[in-house]
Amino acid sequence: MRIIYAKGFTDDEKKAFIKDVQKNALTGIVSILKGMINLDIEFENEDMKAKAIEVESFAQTIGQTETNNSQSLLLPEIVSNISDLWNDRNVQECFQRSNEYHLIDSAPYFLNSIERISKHNYVPSDLDIVNCRIQTTKIVEQEFLIRSKDSRTASTFKVIDVGGQRNFRKKWIHCFEEVTAVLFVAALSDYDLKLAEDSTTNRMKESLKLFDSICNLKWFEKTNMILFLNKKDSFMKKIQNHSLRVCFPEYTGQDNFKEACDYIKSQFEMKQVAKKRIYTHFTCATDTESLRFVLTAVTDIIIQKNLEEIGLA
């Protein structure tokens, strides 16, 4: 939203993401290496074993070292090792089975760009920042001036971003009093994945449970509920090889994008007890132009509903 509705990021602000971007790549390859052990997958090239040990040792060292966010984390030899490991055919096989272990979504994006994001003069692009996975561990508030579809009017929106992980929920539940709308984001592609904090719980089932609890809070009897079913691009690829029945055994439709999306949408919308509409949109956060269109439509709905409530529409 900052890229779409604010002035984006300055070069200094972009440089502050260097450490997080490189950590995404490092975390990604380490997760895959651990996945290979759990899935009993050997390297295609025996030389990769030594490189894997070096990378994992480096990752442990970095985790215990404080560095400036704008400084590069990755040494040239580590970058070379990561690149070689990522290109190993059996590492790729393990990556294709990433639904069987925890792997951040941004891993392939940054591993495919490991040399670019490790250059001494590297400055993260807007797309790098959008793809960078940074866990929300606190309540973040930011104001945006958002124009209507016809650009004739503009309204100031205060957006409160909160972490969805279980251990963070009690920190933000109080933020919901007197809000105009709740924007709930769930990943379509999570249907065959487990929680990072609980390897026995399906991520989409957890999202449905959380959505149910939020939707039906007493504070939200008249609050606009907006549901973003995100990562439709990842879901479109995944549904071709992984059945929706992994999450919903009762599903009888075809494993194609439209039918599966419609079914997931229905599962969320049926959680609503009160007689009010849920505004659902299928989104891709990395497609800023498409997201701009969706967000403009959403803000128009919010403004219209507010005018109706005060008798001006």
C-alpha positions as CSV (number, residue, x, y, z in Angstrom):
1,M,0.0,0.0,0.0
2,R,2.9,2.3,0.6
3,I,4.1,1.8,-2.9
4,I,0.6,2.4,-4.4
5,Y,-0.7,5.2,-2.2
6,A,2.4,6.9,-0.6
7,K,5.6,8.0,-2.2
8,G,7.1,4.6,-2.0
9,F,10.6,4.2,-0.5
10,T,13.7,6.5,-0.6
11,D,17.0,4.9,-1.6
12,D,18.1,4.9,2.1
13,E,14.8,3.2,3.1
14,K,15.3,0.6,0.3
15,K,18.9,-0.1,1.5
16,A,17.5,-0.8,5.0
17,F,15.9,-3.9,3.4
18,I,19.2,-5.4,2.2
19,K,19.8,-7.5,5.3
20,D,16.2,-8.8,5.2
21,V,16.3,-9.7,1.5
22,Q,19.5,-11.6,1.9
23,K,18.2,-13.3,5.0
24,N,15.2,-14.5,3.0
25,A,17.6,-16.2,0.5
26,L,19.8,-17.7,3.2
27,T,16.8,-18.9,5.3
28,G,15.3,-20.4,2.1
29,I,18.3,-22.5,1.1
30,V,18.8,-23.6,4.7
31,S,15.2,-24.7,5.0
32,I,15.6,-26.7,1.8
33,L,18.8,-28.4,3.0
34,K,17.0,-29.4,6.2
35,G,14.1,-30.6,4.1
36,M,16.5,-32.9,2.1
37,I,17.5,-34.6,5.4
38,N,13.9,-35.1,6.5
39,L,12.9,-36.4,3.1
40,D,16.0,-38.5,2.7
41,I,17.1,-36.8,-0.5
42,E,20.8,-37.0,-1.5
43,F,22.7,-34.3,-3.5
44,E,23.2,-35.1,-7.2
45,N,26.8,-33.9,-6.8
46,E,28.8,-35.1,-3.8
47,D,30.7,-31.8,-3.7
48,M,27.5,-30.1,-2.5
49,K,27.8,-31.7,1.0
50,A,30.7,-29.5,2.0
51,K,29.1,-26.5,0.5
52,A,25.9,-27.2,2.5
53,I,27.8,-27.5,5.7
54,E,29.5,-24.1,5.0
55,V,26.2,-22.4,4.2
56,E,24.5,-23.8,7.3
57,S,27.4,-22.9,9.6
58,F,27.4,-19.3,8.1
59,A,23.6,-19.0,8.7
60,Q,24.1,-20.0,12.4
61,T,26.9,-17.4,12.7
62,I,24.8,-14.6,11.1
63,G,21.9,-15.4,13.4
64,Q,24.1,-14.5,16.4
65,T,25.7,-11.4,14.9
66,E,24.3,-7.9,14.8
67,T,24.9,-6.1,11.5
68,N,23.7,-2.8,10.0
69,N,20.5,-3.5,7.9
70,S,22.0,-1.7,4.9
71,Q,25.2,-3.8,4.9
72,S,25.6,-7.0,2.9
73,L,25.4,-10.2,4.9
74,L,26.6,-12.6,2.3
75,L,30.3,-13.3,1.6
76,P,31.3,-14.0,-2.0
77,E,32.2,-17.7,-1.3
78,I,28.8,-18.1,0.5
79,V,27.0,-16.6,-2.5
80,S,28.8,-19.0,-4.8
81,N,27.9,-22.0,-2.6
82,I,24.2,-21.0,-2.4
83,S,24.1,-20.6,-6.2
84,D,25.7,-24.1,-6.7
85,L,23.4,-25.7,-4.2
86,W,20.3,-24.1,-5.7
87,N,21.3,-25.4,-9.1
88,D,21.7,-29.0,-7.9
89,R,19.0,-31.1,-9.5
90,N,18.1,-32.9,-6.3
91,V,17.9,-29.6,-4.3
92,Q,15.3,-28.6,-6.9
93,E,13.5,-31.9,-6.4
94,C,13.3,-31.1,-2.7
95,F,12.1,-27.6,-3.4
96,Q,9.3,-29.1,-5.5
97,R,8.2,-30.9,-2.4
98,S,8.2,-27.8,-0.2
99,N,4.6,-28.4,0.9
100,E,6.1,-31.2,3.1
101,Y,8.2,-28.8,5.2
102,H,8.2,-25.1,6.0
103,L,9.7,-22.8,3.4
104,I,9.1,-19.1,3.0
105,D,7.3,-18.1,-0.2
106,S,10.0,-15.7,-1.2
107,A,12.7,-18.3,-1.3
108,P,12.7,-19.1,-5.0
109,Y,12.4,-15.5,-6.0
110,F,15.5,-14.5,-4.1
111,L,17.5,-17.7,-4.7
112,N,17.0,-17.2,-8.5
113,S,18.5,-13.7,-8.0
114,I,21.2,-14.6,-5.4
115,E,24.0,-13.0,-7.4
116,R,22.1,-9.8,-8.1
117,I,21.0,-9.3,-4.5
118,S,24.6,-9.9,-3.2
119,K,26.4,-7.2,-5.3
120,H,28.2,-4.5,-3.3
121,N,26.1,-1.8,-4.9
122,Y,22.8,-3.6,-4.6
123,V,19.7,-1.5,-3.8
124,P,16.4,-3.5,-3.4
125,S,13.7,-2.7,-5.9
126,D,10.1,-2.2,-5.1
127,L,9.4,-5.8,-6.3
128,D,12.2,-7.1,-4.0
129,I,10.6,-5.3,-1.0
130,V,7.1,-6.6,-1.9
131,N,8.5,-10.2,-2.0
132,C,10.6,-9.8,1.1
133,R,9.1,-11.8,4.0
134,I,9.4,-9.9,7.3
135,Q,7.3,-11.2,10.2
136,T,5.0,-8.7,11.7
137,T,5.8,-8.8,15.5
138,K,4.3,-5.5,16.5
139,I,1.3,-3.2,15.7
140,V,2.2,-0.9,12.8
141,E,0.0,2.1,11.9
142,Q,0.3,4.2,8.8
143,E,-2.0,6.8,7.1
144,F,-2.7,6.9,3.4
145,L,-4.5,9.5,1.2
146,I,-6.6,7.4,-1.1
147,R,-8.6,8.8,-4.0
148,S,-12.0,7.4,-5.3
149,K,-12.3,5.7,-8.6
150,D,-13.2,8.9,-10.4
151,S,-10.4,10.8,-8.6
152,R,-12.8,13.5,-7.6
153,T,-12.5,12.9,-3.9
154,A,-9.9,11.7,-1.5
155,S,-10.1,10.3,2.0
156,T,-7.5,9.6,4.7
157,F,-7.3,6.0,5.8
158,K,-5.4,4.8,8.9
159,V,-4.2,1.3,8.3
160,I,-3.3,-0.9,11.3
161,D,-1.1,-3.9,10.4
162,V,-1.0,-6.7,12.9
163,G,0.7,-10.1,13.0
164,G,-1.4,-13.1,12.4
165,Q,0.7,-15.7,14.3
166,R,-0.9,-17.3,17.3
167,N,1.5,-15.7,19.9
168,F,0.8,-12.2,18.5
169,R,-3.0,-12.2,18.5
170,K,-3.5,-11.2,22.1
171,K,-1.4,-8.1,21.4
172,W,-3.7,-6.6,18.7
173,I,-7.2,-7.7,19.6
174,H,-7.8,-4.3,21.3
175,C,-7.1,-2.5,18.1
176,F,-10.4,-3.5,16.7
177,E,-12.6,-1.1,18.6
178,E,-14.2,1.6,16.4
179,V,-12.5,0.5,13.2
180,T,-14.3,1.3,9.9
181,A,-13.4,-2.0,8.2
182,V,-11.4,-5.2,8.7
183,L,-9.2,-6.3,5.9
184,F,-8.4,-10.0,6.4
185,V,-5.6,-11.4,4.2
186,A,-5.4,-15.2,3.7
187,A,-3.1,-17.0,1.3
188,L,-4.8,-19.3,-1.3
189,S,-1.6,-21.2,-1.7
190,D,-1.5,-22.2,2.0
191,Y,-4.1,-25.0,1.5
192,D,-1.4,-27.7,1.5
193,L,1.0,-26.2,4.1
194,K,1.4,-26.5,7.9
195,L,1.9,-23.7,10.4
196,A,5.5,-22.8,11.2
197,E,4.6,-22.7,14.9
198,D,2.6,-26.0,14.8
199,S,3.5,-28.7,12.2
200,T,0.2,-30.5,12.8
201,T,-2.1,-27.7,11.8
202,N,-3.0,-26.8,8.2
203,R,-2.5,-23.1,7.5
204,M,-5.7,-22.6,5.6
205,K,-7.7,-24.3,8.3
206,E,-6.1,-22.0,10.9
207,S,-6.9,-19.0,8.7
208,L,-10.6,-20.1,8.5
209,K,-10.7,-20.5,12.3
210,L,-9.2,-17.0,12.8
211,F,-11.5,-15.5,10.3
212,D,-14.5,-17.1,12.0
213,S,-13.5,-15.7,15.4
214,I,-12.9,-12.2,14.0
215,C,-15.9,-12.0,11.8
216,N,-18.3,-12.8,14.6
217,L,-16.9,-10.6,17.4
218,K,-19.5,-8.4,19.0
219,W,-17.6,-5.3,18.0
220,F,-18.1,-6.1,14.3
221,E,-21.8,-6.4,14.0
222,K,-21.8,-3.4,11.6
223,T,-18.2,-3.4,10.5
224,N,-17.3,-3.9,6.8
225,M,-15.5,-7.2,6.3
226,I,-13.1,-7.3,3.4
227,L,-11.4,-10.6,2.5
228,F,-8.3,-10.7,0.3
229,L,-7.6,-14.2,-0.8
230,N,-4.0,-13.5,-1.8
231,K,-1.2,-15.3,-3.7
232,K,-3.5,-16.3,-6.5
233,D,-0.5,-16.6,-8.8
234,S,1.2,-19.2,-6.6
235,F,-2.2,-21.0,-6.2
236,M,-2.7,-21.2,-9.9
237,K,0.5,-23.1,-10.3
238,K,0.2,-25.3,-7.3
239,I,-3.4,-26.5,-7.8
240,Q,-2.3,-28.3,-11.0
241,N,-0.2,-30.7,-9.0
242,H,-1.7,-30.7,-5.5
243,S,-5.3,-31.4,-5.0
244,L,-7.5,-29.1,-2.8
245,R,-8.6,-32.3,-1.0
246,V,-5.4,-32.1,1.0
247,C,-7.1,-29.4,3.0
248,F,-10.8,-30.2,2.2
249,P,-11.4,-34.0,1.8
250,E,-15.1,-33.3,1.1
251,Y,-14.3,-31.2,-2.0
252,T,-15.9,-32.8,-5.1
253,G,-15.0,-30.2,-7.7
254,Q,-12.2,-30.2,-10.2
255,D,-8.7,-29.2,-9.2
256,N,-8.7,-26.1,-11.5
257,F,-8.2,-22.5,-10.5
258,K,-11.7,-21.2,-10.8
259,E,-13.6,-24.1,-9.1
260,A,-11.0,-24.3,-6.3
261,C,-11.1,-20.6,-5.7
262,D,-14.8,-20.5,-5.6
263,Y,-14.9,-23.3,-3.1
264,I,-12.3,-21.6,-0.8
265,K,-14.2,-18.4,-1.0
266,S,-17.4,-20.2,0.0
267,Q,-15.6,-21.8,3.0
268,F,-14.6,-18.3,4.3
269,E,-17.9,-16.6,3.6
270,M,-20.0,-19.2,5.4
271,K,-18.2,-18.3,8.6
272,Q,-20.1,-15.1,8.7
273,V,-23.0,-15.4,11.2
274,A,-24.4,-11.9,11.1
275,K,-26.5,-10.9,8.0
276,K,-24.0,-8.7,6.3
277,R,-21.9,-9.0,3.2
278,I,-18.3,-10.0,3.0
279,Y,-16.4,-8.3,0.2
280,T,-14.1,-10.9,-1.3
281,H,-11.3,-10.3,-3.8
282,F,-8.7,-12.6,-5.3
283,T,-5.3,-10.8,-5.2
284,C,-1.6,-11.0,-5.9
285,A,0.3,-8.6,-3.7
286,T,3.3,-8.4,-6.1
287,D,1.1,-7.2,-8.9
288,T,0.8,-3.6,-7.8
289,E,-1.4,-2.3,-10.6
290,S,-3.9,-5.0,-10.2
291,L,-3.9,-4.5,-6.4
292,R,-4.3,-0.7,-6.9
293,F,-7.6,-1.4,-8.8
294,V,-8.9,-3.7,-6.1
295,L,-8.0,-1.4,-3.3
296,T,-9.6,1.5,-5.0
297,A,-12.8,-0.5,-5.3
298,V,-12.6,-1.5,-1.7
299,T,-12.1,2.1,-0.5
300,D,-15.1,3.2,-2.5
301,I,-17.2,0.6,-0.8
302,I,-16.0,1.7,2.6
303,I,-16.8,5.4,1.9
304,Q,-20.2,4.6,0.5
305,K,-21.1,2.5,3.5
306,N,-20.0,5.3,5.9
307,L,-22.1,7.8,4.0
308,E,-25.1,5.5,4.2
309,E,-24.7,5.2,8.0
310,I,-24.8,8.9,8.5
311,G,-27.7,9.4,6.1
312,L,-25.8,11.1,3.3
313,A,-26.2,8.4,0.6
